[in-house]
Amino acid sequence: MIKLRNINKTYKTSTGPLKALDAVSVDIAAGRIFGFIGLSGAGKSTLLRCVNLLERPDEGQVLIEGEDFTSLPYGELLKRRRKIGMIFQHYNLLSNSTVYDNVAFPLVVARLPRTEVRDRVKRSLDTVDLPEKAGDYPAKLSGGQKQRVAIARAIAMNPKILLCDEPTSALDPHTTSVVLQYLKRVNEDLGITIVLVTHEMEAAKMICDSVSVLERGRLVETFDMTDETFAPQSDIAKHLFGNGAGI
């Protein structure tokens, strides 16, 4: 479904050019939960943002369902992005709007009929088990509830893909587990392909079908999380997974 081909990205900094991504290529199958893991600064979030071209690569192709997003005119790219949801570490909720209005916001912007907005908001809040919070404001919610609202807002647009940028790194271990289970539900019940960026190995182990390890902008290893006999080969993967212990 998603094919990244030879993705390169360099930033200009005060100390000179910084190679954030170096010839990264990876395939992500439809209906899967795919993780990008690595230490801080490995290029994970930059690569994730290249999928919907919030970051435009200097070189390479982003192919989604066979269509090259890097070649689309801006107006067409905006239309395609409606089928790619995104959630972030810090929720990005509107503090002066209710939970209902936060979830409804992208639907209203898309000018959907009011009855359809209402139906989609209800369905989305039901999916994350928060229908009773529709009239509350974000300040009254826990961190886990805020992230569940962010998930509801993302799935309200009926996306085919959901990009998750460190969605649990601000949460405690128990709440992390709860949020990850809701992402798993979204994947299984709605058939949404999920791409997850995390530095938390337990999060990757809990829900990812496949994982790619990034180090200093390069993809060093990709493996199937369901293969219990797998042993990391690269030094960085051995470090991340605990000195080479099998998954």
Contacts in CASP RR format, 6 or more apart in sequence:
PFRMAT RR
TARGET T0000
AUTHOR 0000-0000-0000
METHOD contacts of the structure
MODEL  1
MIKLRNINKTYKTSTGPLKALDAVSVDIAAGRIFGFIGLSGAGKSTLLRC
VNLLERPDEGQVLIEGEDFTSLPYGELLKRRRKIGMIFQHYNLLSNSTVY
DNVAFPLVVARLPRTEVRDRVKRSLDTVDLPEKAGDYPAKLSGGQKQRVA
IARAIAMNPKILLCDEPTSALDPHTTSVVLQYLKRVNEDLGITIVLVTHE
MEAAKMICDSVSVLERGRLVETFDMTDETFAPQSDIAKHLFGNGAGI
1 28 0 8 1.000
1 29 0 8 1.000
1 30 0 8 1.000
1 31 0 8 1.000
1 64 0 8 1.000
1 65 0 8 1.000
1 160 0 8 1.000
1 161 0 8 1.000
1 193 0 8 1.000
2 27 0 8 1.000
2 28 0 8 1.000
2 51 0 8 1.000
2 62 0 8 1.000
2 63 0 8 1.000
2 64 0 8 1.000
2 161 0 8 1.000
2 193 0 8 1.000
2 195 0 8 1.000
3 26 0 8 1.000
3 27 0 8 1.000
3 28 0 8 1.000
3 61 0 8 1.000
3 62 0 8 1.000
3 63 0 8 1.000
3 64 0 8 1.000
3 66 0 8 1.000
4 24 0 8 1.000
4 25 0 8 1.000
4 26 0 8 1.000
4 27 0 8 1.000
4 28 0 8 1.000
4 47 0 8 1.000
4 50 0 8 1.000
4 51 0 8 1.000
4 60 0 8 1.000
4 61 0 8 1.000
4 62 0 8 1.000
4 63 0 8 1.000
5 25 0 8 1.000
5 60 0 8 1.000
5 61 0 8 1.000
5 62 0 8 1.000
5 63 0 8 1.000
6 23 0 8 1.000
6 24 0 8 1.000
6 25 0 8 1.000
6 59 0 8 1.000
6 60 0 8 1.000
6 61 0 8 1.000
7 21 0 8 1.000
7 23 0 8 1.000
7 24 0 8 1.000
7 25 0 8 1.000
7 47 0 8 1.000
7 50 0 8 1.000
7 57 0 8 1.000
7 59 0 8 1.000
7 60 0 8 1.000
7 61 0 8 1.000
7 62 0 8 1.000
8 19 0 8 1.000
8 21 0 8 1.000
8 22 0 8 1.000
8 23 0 8 1.000
8 24 0 8 1.000
8 57 0 8 1.000
8 58 0 8 1.000
8 59 0 8 1.000
8 60 0 8 1.000
9 19 0 8 1.000
9 20 0 8 1.000
9 21 0 8 1.000
9 46 0 8 1.000
9 50 0 8 1.000
9 55 0 8 1.000
9 57 0 8 1.000
9 58 0 8 1.000
10 17 0 8 1.000
10 18 0 8 1.000
10 19 0 8 1.000
10 20 0 8 1.000
10 58 0 8 1.000
11 17 0 8 1.000
11 18 0 8 1.000
11 20 0 8 1.000
12 18 0 8 1.000
19 216 0 8 1.000
19 217 0 8 1.000
20 43 0 8 1.000
20 46 0 8 1.000
20 217 0 8 1.000
21 43 0 8 1.000
21 46 0 8 1.000
21 47 0 8 1.000
21 50 0 8 1.000
21 57 0 8 1.000
21 217 0 8 1.000
22 216 0 8 1.000
22 217 0 8 1.000
22 218 0 8 1.000
23 218 0 8 1.000
24 47 0 8 1.000
24 214 0 8 1.000
24 217 0 8 1.000
24 218 0 8 1.000
24 219 0 8 1.000
25 219 0 8 1.000
26 212 0 8 1.000
26 219 0 8 1.000
26 222 0 8 1.000
28 34 0 8 1.000
28 193 0 8 1.000
28 195 0 8 1.000
28 210 0 8 1.000
29 193 0 8 1.000
29 210 0 8 1.000
30 160 0 8 1.000
30 193 0 8 1.000
31 187 0 8 1.000
31 191 0 8 1.000
31 192 0 8 1.000
31 193 0 8 1.000
31 194 0 8 1.000
32 187 0 8 1.000
32 193 0 8 1.000
32 194 0 8 1.000
32 209 0 8 1.000
32 210 0 8 1.000
33 183 0 8 1.000
33 184 0 8 1.000
33 187 0 8 1.000
33 193 0 8 1.000
33 194 0 8 1.000
33 196 0 8 1.000
33 207 0 8 1.000
33 208 0 8 1.000
33 209 0 8 1.000
34 193 0 8 1.000
34 194 0 8 1.000
34 195 0 8 1.000
34 196 0 8 1.000
34 208 0 8 1.000
34 209 0 8 1.000
34 210 0 8 1.000
34 211 0 8 1.000
34 212 0 8 1.000
35 195 0 8 1.000
35 196 0 8 1.000
35 197 0 8 1.000
35 198 0 8 1.000
35 204 0 8 1.000
35 208 0 8 1.000
35 210 0 8 1.000
35 211 0 8 1.000
35 212 0 8 1.000
36 44 0 8 1.000
36 47 0 8 1.000
36 48 0 8 1.000
36 195 0 8 1.000
36 196 0 8 1.000
36 197 0 8 1.000
36 198 0 8 1.000
36 211 0 8 1.000
36 212 0 8 1.000
36 214 0 8 1.000
37 44 0 8 1.000
37 197 0 8 1.000
37 198 0 8 1.000
37 199 0 8 1.000
37 201 0 8 1.000
37 204 0 8 1.000
37 211 0 8 1.000
37 212 0 8 1.000
37 213 0 8 1.000
37 214 0 8 1.000
37 240 0 8 1.000
38 44 0 8 1.000
38 199 0 8 1.000
38 213 0 8 1.000
38 214 0 8 1.000
38 215 0 8 1.000
38 236 0 8 1.000
38 240 0 8 1.000
39 199 0 8 1.000
39 215 0 8 1.000
39 236 0 8 1.000
39 240 0 8 1.000
40 199 0 8 1.000
41 216 0 8 1.000
42 214 0 8 1.000
42 215 0 8 1.000
42 216 0 8 1.000
42 217 0 8 1.000
43 214 0 8 1.000
43 217 0 8 1.000
44 197 0 8 1.000
44 198 0 8 1.000
44 199 0 8 1.000
44 214 0 8 1.000
45 165 0 8 1.000
45 166 0 8 1.000
45 197 0 8 1.000
46 55 0 8 1.000
47 197 0 8 1.000
47 214 0 8 1.000
48 163 0 8 1.000
48 165 0 8 1.000
48 195 0 8 1.000
48 197 0 8 1.000
49 55 0 8 1.000
49 163 0 8 1.000
49 165 0 8 1.000
50 56 0 8 1.000
50 57 0 8 1.000
50 62 0 8 1.000
51 62 0 8 1.000
51 64 0 8 1.000
51 84 0 8 1.000
51 161 0 8 1.000
51 163 0 8 1.000
51 195 0 8 1.000
52 69 0 8 1.000
52 81 0 8 1.000
52 84 0 8 1.000
52 85 0 8 1.000
52 86 0 8 1.000
52 163 0 8 1.000
53 62 0 8 1.000
53 69 0 8 1.000
53 70 0 8 1.000
53 77 0 8 1.000
53 81 0 8 1.000
56 70 0 8 1.000
57 70 0 8 1.000
60 70 0 8 1.000
61 68 0 8 1.000
61 70 0 8 1.000
62 68 0 8 1.000
62 69 0 8 1.000
62 70 0 8 1.000
63 69 0 8 1.000
64 80 0 8 1.000
64 84 0 8 1.000
64 161 0 8 1.000
65 160 0 8 1.000
67 80 0 8 1.000
69 77 0 8 1.000
69 80 0 8 1.000
72 80 0 8 1.000
82 110 0 8 1.000
82 157 0 8 1.000
82 159 0 8 1.000
83 157 0 8 1.000
83 158 0 8 1.000
83 159 0 8 1.000
83 160 0 8 1.000
83 161 0 8 1.000
84 159 0 8 1.000
84 160 0 8 1.000
84 161 0 8 1.000
84 162 0 8 1.000
84 163 0 8 1.000
85 154 0 8 1.000
85 155 0 8 1.000
85 157 0 8 1.000
85 159 0 8 1.000
85 161 0 8 1.000
85 162 0 8 1.000
85 163 0 8 1.000
86 154 0 8 1.000
86 162 0 8 1.000
86 163 0 8 1.000
86 164 0 8 1.000
86 165 0 8 1.000
87 147 0 8 1.000
87 150 0 8 1.000
87 151 0 8 1.000
87 154 0 8 1.000
87 162 0 8 1.000
87 163 0 8 1.000
87 164 0 8 1.000
87 165 0 8 1.000
87 167 0 8 1.000
88 150 0 8 1.000
88 165 0 8 1.000
88 166 0 8 1.000
88 167 0 8 1.000
89 165 0 8 1.000
89 166 0 8 1.000
89 167 0 8 1.000
89 169 0 8 1.000
89 170 0 8 1.000
90 170 0 8 1.000
91 138 0 8 1.000
91 143 0 8 1.000
91 146 0 8 1.000
91 147 0 8 1.000
91 149 0 8 1.000
91 150 0 8 1.000
92 150 0 8 1.000
93 102 0 8 1.000
93 138 0 8 1.000
93 146 0 8 1.000
93 149 0 8 1.000
93 150 0 8 1.000
93 153 0 8 1.000
94 101 0 8 1.000
94 102 0 8 1.000
94 105 0 8 1.000
94 138 0 8 1.000
95 137 0 8 1.000
95 138 0 8 1.000
95 139 0 8 1.000
96 137 0 8 1.000
97 105 0 8 1.000
97 137 0 8 1.000
98 134 0 8 1.000
98 135 0 8 1.000
98 136 0 8 1.000
98 137 0 8 1.000
99 125 0 8 1.000
99 130 0 8 1.000
99 133 0 8 1.000
99 134 0 8 1.000
99 135 0 8 1.000
99 136 0 8 1.000
99 137 0 8 1.000
99 138 0 8 1.000
99 141 0 8 1.000
99 149 0 8 1.000
100 121 0 8 1.000
100 125 0 8 1.000
100 134 0 8 1.000
100 135 0 8 1.000
102 138 0 8 1.000
102 149 0 8 1.000
102 153 0 8 1.000
103 121 0 8 1.000
103 124 0 8 1.000
103 125 0 8 1.000
103 149 0 8 1.000
103 152 0 8 1.000
103 153 0 8 1.000
103 156 0 8 1.000
104 117 0 8 1.000
104 120 0 8 1.000
104 121 0 8 1.000
104 156 0 8 1.000
105 153 0 8 1.000
106 153 0 8 1.000
106 156 0 8 1.000
106 157 0 8 1.000
107 116 0 8 1.000
107 117 0 8 1.000
107 120 0 8 1.000
107 121 0 8 1.000
107 156 0 8 1.000
107 157 0 8 1.000
108 117 0 8 1.000
110 157 0 8 1.000
112 120 0 8 1.000
120 156 0 8 1.000
120 158 0 8 1.000
121 134 0 8 1.000
121 152 0 8 1.000
121 156 0 8 1.000
122 131 0 8 1.000
123 156 0 8 1.000
124 152 0 8 1.000
124 153 0 8 1.000
124 155 0 8 1.000
124 156 0 8 1.000
125 131 0 8 1.000
125 133 0 8 1.000
125 134 0 8 1.000
125 149 0 8 1.000
125 152 0 8 1.000
127 151 0 8 1.000
127 152 0 8 1.000
127 155 0 8 1.000
127 182 0 8 1.000
127 185 0 8 1.000
127 186 0 8 1.000
127 189 0 8 1.000
127 190 0 8 1.000
128 148 0 8 1.000
128 149 0 8 1.000
128 151 0 8 1.000
128 152 0 8 1.000
128 182 0 8 1.000
129 148 0 8 1.000
129 182 0 8 1.000
130 145 0 8 1.000
130 148 0 8 1.000
130 149 0 8 1.000
130 152 0 8 1.000
133 141 0 8 1.000
133 145 0 8 1.000
133 149 0 8 1.000
138 146 0 8 1.000
138 149 0 8 1.000
141 149 0 8 1.000
142 175 0 8 1.000
143 170 0 8 1.000
143 171 0 8 1.000
143 175 0 8 1.000
144 171 0 8 1.000
144 175 0 8 1.000
144 178 0 8 1.000
144 179 0 8 1.000
147 167 0 8 1.000
147 168 0 8 1.000
147 171 0 8 1.000
147 179 0 8 1.000
148 179 0 8 1.000
148 182 0 8 1.000
150 167 0 8 1.000
151 162 0 8 1.000
151 179 0 8 1.000
151 182 0 8 1.000
151 183 0 8 1.000
151 186 0 8 1.000
154 162 0 8 1.000
155 162 0 8 1.000
155 186 0 8 1.000
155 190 0 8 1.000
155 192 0 8 1.000
159 192 0 8 1.000
160 192 0 8 1.000
160 193 0 8 1.000
161 192 0 8 1.000
161 193 0 8 1.000
161 194 0 8 1.000
161 195 0 8 1.000
162 183 0 8 1.000
162 186 0 8 1.000
162 192 0 8 1.000
162 193 0 8 1.000
162 194 0 8 1.000
162 195 0 8 1.000
163 195 0 8 1.000
164 183 0 8 1.000
164 194 0 8 1.000
164 195 0 8 1.000
164 196 0 8 1.000
164 197 0 8 1.000
165 197 0 8 1.000
166 197 0 8 1.000
166 198 0 8 1.000
166 199 0 8 1.000
167 179 0 8 1.000
167 183 0 8 1.000
167 196 0 8 1.000
167 198 0 8 1.000
168 175 0 8 1.000
168 176 0 8 1.000
168 179 0 8 1.000
168 180 0 8 1.000
168 198 0 8 1.000
168 200 0 8 1.000
168 203 0 8 1.000
169 198 0 8 1.000
169 199 0 8 1.000
169 200 0 8 1.000
171 179 0 8 1.000
173 202 0 8 1.000
176 200 0 8 1.000
176 202 0 8 1.000
176 203 0 8 1.000
177 206 0 8 1.000
180 203 0 8 1.000
180 206 0 8 1.000
180 207 0 8 1.000
181 207 0 8 1.000
183 194 0 8 1.000
183 196 0 8 1.000
183 207 0 8 1.000
184 207 0 8 1.000
186 192 0 8 1.000
186 194 0 8 1.000
187 193 0 8 1.000
187 194 0 8 1.000
187 207 0 8 1.000
196 203 0 8 1.000
196 204 0 8 1.000
196 207 0 8 1.000
196 208 0 8 1.000
198 204 0 8 1.000
201 240 0 8 1.000
201 241 0 8 1.000
204 211 0 8 1.000
204 225 0 8 1.000
205 225 0 8 1.000
205 247 0 8 1.000
208 225 0 8 1.000
209 224 0 8 1.000
209 225 0 8 1.000
209 226 0 8 1.000
210 222 0 8 1.000
210 223 0 8 1.000
210 224 0 8 1.000
210 225 0 8 1.000
211 222 0 8 1.000
211 223 0 8 1.000
211 225 0 8 1.000
212 219 0 8 1.000
212 221 0 8 1.000
212 222 0 8 1.000
213 219 0 8 1.000
213 220 0 8 1.000
213 221 0 8 1.000
213 222 0 8 1.000
213 232 0 8 1.000
213 234 0 8 1.000
213 236 0 8 1.000
213 237 0 8 1.000
213 240 0 8 1.000
214 220 0 8 1.000
215 234 0 8 1.000
215 236 0 8 1.000
220 234 0 8 1.000
220 236 0 8 1.000
220 237 0 8 1.000
221 232 0 8 1.000
221 233 0 8 1.000
221 234 0 8 1.000
221 236 0 8 1.000
221 237 0 8 1.000
223 230 0 8 1.000
223 232 0 8 1.000
223 237 0 8 1.000
223 247 0 8 1.000
224 230 0 8 1.000
225 247 0 8 1.000
227 247 0 8 1.000
228 246 0 8 1.000
228 247 0 8 1.000
229 246 0 8 1.000
230 246 0 8 1.000
230 247 0 8 1.000
231 244 0 8 1.000
231 245 0 8 1.000
231 246 0 8 1.000
232 238 0 8 1.000
232 240 0 8 1.000
232 241 0 8 1.000
232 244 0 8 1.000
232 246 0 8 1.000
237 244 0 8 1.000
238 244 0 8 1.000
241 247 0 8 1.000
END
